[in-house]
């Protein structure tokens, strides 16, 4: 990123990849807006990040997203860099997924990305600069059993990224996705607990079920994903557009 200070908005910014990314940008002196549903978690995070503010927000609520970005605009705080990181995963065989569960997965993992992205595009186009970076998943590039709704949503995110990149080509705004493999976050810890509960296996054995997908045999660290996001936001990454970059230790090539 150039030396200019930017406003960086990170959804799902209170923990995991979002928080690791916030630290990366904050350490470089950028203004950080951490958005998420847990006000207490956001405030705890901003207390340790210089130049950061908390924005309680449900990205699946169209009216709330509209109001939030209108307020940012009135404060001259519209983001130059949007990092769509909010997401959730629930595992189950397809025939046991309710319609409500299906819709909830698409809402948080795909529709929330659409709503926040739509809100920033006019500002970025007018400014002639912008970075829209969405944390997708290797599930946006391949399939995993028992994750039909999540995988469908993440494939949708990658498709939207590629389409919007073409729409905005030449405007100074780039659109990319980062696709981590299984990462050491709350989502993966919940998956391990779910495997333990449903199969009776120990936690270590359950974790191996996830890390076996990575040729390096380990979880990805949130900081490794944050480094990739930070690089995509730099001025020197202007030629990177419409990409879905796997951060997965060689799982996807």
C-alpha positions as a printed Julia matrix, in Angstrom:
253×3 Matrix{Float64}:
   0.0     0.0     0.0
   1.21    3.52   -0.71
   2.18    5.78    2.18
  -1.22    7.48    2.08
  -3.37    6.67    5.09
  -6.53    4.81    4.18
  -9.77    3.99    5.92
 -10.06    0.2     6.18
 -13.36   -1.45    7.1
 -13.24   -5.09    8.17
 -16.41   -7.07    8.72
 -16.19   -9.87   11.25
 -13.3    -7.88   12.62
 -13.46   -8.85   16.27
 -11.6   -12.17   16.09
  -9.69  -14.62   13.93
  -8.69  -13.55   10.44
 -10.48  -10.22   10.78
  -8.61   -9.24   13.94
  -5.26  -10.42   12.58
  -5.87   -8.3     9.48
  -6.85   -5.3    11.59
  -3.56   -5.55   13.48
  -1.66   -5.6    10.2
  -3.27   -2.42    8.92
  -3.24   -0.66   12.29
   0.48   -1.28   12.66
   0.95    0.47    9.32
  -0.93    3.54   10.57
  -4.23    3.17    8.74
  -7.64    4.01   10.19
  -9.51    0.85   11.07
 -13.26    0.28   11.38
 -14.1    -3.08   12.91
 -17.64   -4.19   12.06
 -19.49   -7.12   13.56
 -22.48   -8.26   15.57
 -20.77   -8.5    18.97
 -20.3    -5.01   20.36
 -18.34   -6.23   23.37
 -15.93   -8.24   21.21
 -15.39   -5.3    18.88
 -14.74   -2.89   21.73
 -12.29   -5.31   23.33
 -10.43   -5.47   20.03
 -10.37   -1.72   19.39
  -8.95   -1.1    22.88
  -5.73   -2.71   21.65
  -5.64   -1.25   18.15
  -4.49    2.35   17.63
  -6.69    4.39   15.3
  -9.56    1.91   15.3
 -13.28    2.23   15.97
 -16.05   -0.31   16.52
 -19.1    -0.5    14.28
 -21.78   -2.9    15.56
 -23.4    -4.21   12.38
 -25.31   -7.21   11.08
 -24.14   -7.44    7.47
 -27.22   -9.47    6.52
 -29.56   -6.57    7.41
 -29.93   -4.36    4.33
 -31.41   -1.41    6.22
 -28.68   -1.55    8.88
 -25.93   -1.7     6.24
 -27.44    1.27    4.4
 -27.62    3.39    7.55
 -24.12    2.41    8.67
 -22.5     3.44    5.41
 -24.56    6.64    5.18
 -23.26    7.55    8.63
 -19.69    6.79    7.6
 -20.13    8.96    4.52
 -21.41   11.88    6.6
 -18.29   11.58    8.81
 -15.92   11.42    5.81
 -15.06    7.88    6.87
 -16.12    5.85    3.86
 -13.64    3.02    3.43
 -11.0     3.02    0.72
 -10.39   -0.64    1.57
 -13.27   -3.02    2.28
 -12.45   -6.43    3.68
 -15.49   -8.7     3.66
 -14.58  -11.19    6.35
 -17.83  -11.94    8.2
 -18.86  -15.54    7.78
 -20.17  -18.66    9.46
 -20.16  -22.36    8.74
 -22.54  -25.11    9.82
 -21.94  -28.69    8.78
 -24.63  -31.27    8.04
 -25.62  -33.71    5.29
 -27.66  -31.97    2.61
 -30.86  -33.85    3.42
 -30.69  -32.55    7.0
 -30.21  -28.89    6.1
 -33.38  -26.91    6.71
 -34.39  -24.09    4.38
 -33.76  -21.65    7.24
 -30.22  -22.99    7.68
 -29.63  -22.76    3.93
 -30.81  -19.16    3.79
 -28.81  -18.22    6.88
 -25.61  -19.58    5.3
 -26.16  -17.63    2.1
 -27.14  -14.5     4.01
 -23.99  -14.17    6.08
 -21.48  -15.62    3.61
 -22.77  -14.17    0.35
 -25.55  -11.6     0.74
 -23.61   -9.73    3.43
 -20.69   -9.44    1.01
 -23.02   -8.11   -1.67
 -24.62   -5.51    0.61
 -21.36   -4.1     1.96
 -19.67   -4.15   -1.44
 -22.6    -2.41   -3.11
 -22.43    0.31   -0.45
 -18.79    1.23   -1.13
 -18.53    0.96   -4.92
 -19.84    4.47   -5.78
 -17.43    6.11   -3.32
 -14.45    4.12   -4.59
 -15.26    4.79   -8.24
 -15.54    8.51   -7.56
 -12.24    8.5    -5.65
 -10.51    6.54   -8.41
  -9.1     4.12   -5.88
 -10.42    1.2    -3.9
  -9.67   -2.3    -2.76
 -12.46   -4.81   -2.2
 -11.09   -8.01   -0.7
 -13.35  -10.85    0.37
 -12.3   -13.7     2.6
 -13.82  -16.66    0.8
 -12.46  -20.17    1.4
 -10.98  -23.12   -0.39
 -14.65  -24.15   -0.27
 -15.11  -21.51   -2.96
 -12.72  -23.46   -5.2
 -13.59  -27.09   -4.42
 -16.14  -29.12   -2.5
 -16.17  -30.57    0.99
 -18.68  -33.13    2.2
 -21.34  -31.93    4.64
 -20.82  -28.24    3.78
 -23.24  -27.8     0.88
 -24.7   -24.46    1.96
 -21.35  -22.97    2.98
 -19.64  -24.23   -0.17
 -22.42  -22.87   -2.38
 -22.13  -19.46   -0.71
 -18.35  -19.34   -1.05
 -18.52  -20.35   -4.72
 -20.99  -17.48   -5.1
 -18.53  -15.07   -3.49
 -15.79  -16.09   -5.91
 -18.16  -15.69   -8.86
 -19.28  -12.25   -7.71
 -15.64  -11.24   -7.25
 -14.79  -12.17  -10.82
 -17.83  -10.45  -12.3
 -17.35   -7.22  -10.34
 -13.65   -7.13  -11.18
 -14.6    -6.89  -14.86
 -17.19   -4.2   -14.16
 -14.66   -2.05  -12.32
 -11.58   -2.73  -14.46
  -9.76    0.51  -15.24
 -11.51    2.48  -12.49
  -8.69    2.19   -9.96
 -10.8    -0.22   -7.92
  -9.75   -3.85   -7.7
 -11.8    -6.8    -6.46
 -10.19   -9.99   -5.21
 -10.9   -12.95   -2.96
  -8.62  -14.76   -0.55
  -9.38  -18.44   -0.08
  -7.91  -19.86    3.13
  -7.85  -23.53    3.89
  -8.83  -24.69    7.36
  -7.58  -21.89    9.59
  -7.03  -21.68   13.34
 -10.21  -19.71   14.08
 -13.43  -20.04   16.07
 -15.15  -21.58   13.02
 -12.64  -24.42   12.84
 -12.69  -24.94   16.6
 -16.48  -25.27   16.35
 -16.04  -27.81   13.54
 -13.68  -29.85   15.7
 -16.19  -29.79   18.56
 -18.93  -30.87   16.16
 -16.87  -33.84   14.95
 -16.11  -34.84   18.53
 -19.77  -34.62   19.5
 -21.09  -36.58   16.51
 -18.38  -39.24   16.21
 -17.01  -39.65   19.71
 -13.45  -39.14   18.48
 -10.91  -37.21   20.51
 -10.15  -33.57   19.68
  -6.71  -34.39   18.26
  -8.16  -37.04   15.98
 -10.93  -34.67   14.89
  -8.38  -31.98   14.1
  -6.41  -34.42   11.95
  -9.59  -34.93    9.91
  -9.36  -31.27    8.93
  -5.6   -30.87    8.58
  -5.35  -33.9     6.31
  -6.53  -31.66    3.46
  -3.4   -29.5     3.79
  -0.26  -31.16    2.35
   1.66  -29.49    5.18
  -0.59  -31.26    7.69
  -1.48  -28.18    9.71
  -3.99  -25.39   10.13
  -3.35  -22.09    8.4
  -2.54  -19.23   10.79
  -4.8   -16.14   10.66
  -1.69  -13.99   10.26
  -0.82  -15.8     7.03
  -4.19  -14.86    5.58
  -3.83  -11.29    6.86
  -0.47  -10.95    5.09
  -2.1   -11.88    1.78
  -4.95   -9.43    2.32
  -2.53   -6.64    3.18
  -0.52   -7.3     0.05
  -3.64   -7.14   -2.14
  -4.47   -3.74   -0.65
  -1.12   -2.22   -1.55
  -0.78    0.19   -4.45
   1.72   -2.2    -6.04
  -0.95   -4.9    -6.32
  -3.02   -2.84   -8.77
  -2.68   -5.53  -11.46
  -4.28   -8.12   -9.2
  -7.95   -8.14  -10.12
 -10.62  -10.83  -10.14
  -8.35  -13.35   -8.44
  -9.23  -16.03   -5.91
  -5.97  -16.68   -4.1
  -5.67  -19.91   -2.12
  -3.81  -19.64    1.17
  -3.85  -23.33    1.92
  -0.39  -24.88    2.03
  -0.82  -26.42   -1.42
  -4.27  -27.95   -0.92
  -5.57  -26.19   -4.03
  -3.34  -25.61   -7.05
